[in-house]
Amino acid sequence: MARRRTTDTDADDLPRYFVWVRGLEGPEPQKWMAMDFGVGDWKRPLVLAYLELPEDERHLSLAMLARRYPPPRVDLS
């Protein structure tokens, strides 16, 4: 059996979701493994938008994903 390089990662090992959350200074991008909203769904109001990433995009950096999928418009009122 061929030995796999340790730098290779399966798509299952990478964050699956690209998420825009409400930050202190506006929307902030994050990568999540699962859409787990915590105890009592306390995270739900902080999530502005999310996208399940295709396997070929899961390795991309936050900066690249943020350019590809811009933040949603947020009302400041």
Summary of the structure (lengths in Angstrom):
residues: 77
radius of gyration: 15.1
end to end distance: 60.4
largest distance: 60.4
contacts: 144
relative contact order: 0.24
helix: 25%
strand: 26%
